[in-house]
Amino acid sequence: VYGCNNGACDQIKPNVRKCYCIDIGKSVDPHNATFTSMILTGNESFPGCFDIALCDLYNCGSFATCKLLRGGYRKCTCMTGYFDANSTEPVELYGSQVYDGCNDINECSLYGCKPLAVCTTPIVN
C-alpha cells in the first residue's frame, strides 16, 4: 500500500518493509554512498533514491573540475595549465575511485622562451 517511491520494495514481515535503491550511483542520502536502504514500519515514508553526490564526496583535487555522470561515474578534467601525468584527460572514475590529481605544466620546459630571454613560471595560488 505504501510502497517505496522510486526504490525497490520487499516485505520483511507484516507491517514492515525494506525499501532500497537498485540503480548504481543512487542512495537514500546523496551525501552517503552506503546508505542505500531503509527498514520502514507501517505508513513511514521512504524519501526515495537520489544521485550520489560523488563530486562532493570524492572530488578531483585542487586543480581539476568534477562533473557527475550517470551510473555512479564522475569525470575529472584538469584546469588550463595543469595535466594528468597518469592518463589522457578527462578521466572517468567509478564510485569512490581515487583520482591522483593534476600537475602544474612547466611552460618554460615545454615551450621555452625566445633567445636571450629569461623564462619564469609564476606560482599562482
Secondary structure, 3 states (H helix, E strand, C coil): CCCCCCCEEEEEECCEEEEECCCCCEECECCECCCCEEEEECCCCCCCCEECCHHHHHCCCCCEEEEECHHHEEEEEECCCEECCCCCCCEEEECCCCCCCCEECCHHHHHCCCCCCCCCCCCCC
